Amino acid sequence: MTQAFTDIANYNQRVKSADDRRALAVGAALAIIYAKAANTPDNCTIIADEMDNLAKYADQIQEALKAK
């Protein structure tokens, strides 16, 4: 999970293609989903529910990381 945060910290510091930036945002979203799932009871459907939100989370991360 630390690598996801390192990648996000470098998000705007390196020149990347749109695909590279999207991959970083998806990786960060997956790290968030992993953290949430790791702290959820075993008999829960959190993984399926959160994976349905993956694109939304990635969109929100990309929007939040835009330089203002």
N, C-alpha and C positions, 0 to 999 in steps of 0.2 A: 504494500500500500504506500510505502514511503516513496517509491519510484513514481507513482502517479502524482504525488504532490510536487516532486522535483520537476517532473515534466510540465506541470501546470505553472510552476514558478518561472519556468523558461519560455512559456507560451508566446509571449510577445517580444522576447529578447532575441530570438533567432528568426531568420526568414524561412518560412515554411509555405508549402502549397496549401490550398484549401483542404485537400484530402488529409495532409499531415495534421493540420489544426483540428479537423474533425476527429481523427483517430485519437488525438490527445484528449479531447473532450469526452469521447466515448469511454476511454480508459479511466478517466476521472469519475464518470458516472458509474462505471462498473465497480470502482473502489467504494463508492458510496453505497451501492446496492450490497456489496459483499459485507461491509461493516454492519449494515442494517440486518441482513440475513443471519450473520454470525451471532447476533444478540436476540434472536427470535426463537420461540419454542419449535421443536422438531415437527410437530403435527400441524404446522401452519403452511399456507400457500403463498408466503411472502415472496419467494423467488419468482414464481409465475407472475404475480401481481406487479412486482418491481420491474421485471424484464419488459412488461408491457409499457412501462414508463421510461425505458432507456433512452429512446430518441428525444423525448421531452426533456429529460434531465440534461442530455448532451446539448440540446438547443439552448437551455437556460445557462449552462456553463459557458458556452461560446459567447452568448450575449453579455454575460457578466464580465468576460475577459476582454471585451473590445476596448481598445484605448480610447479614452475620452479627450 
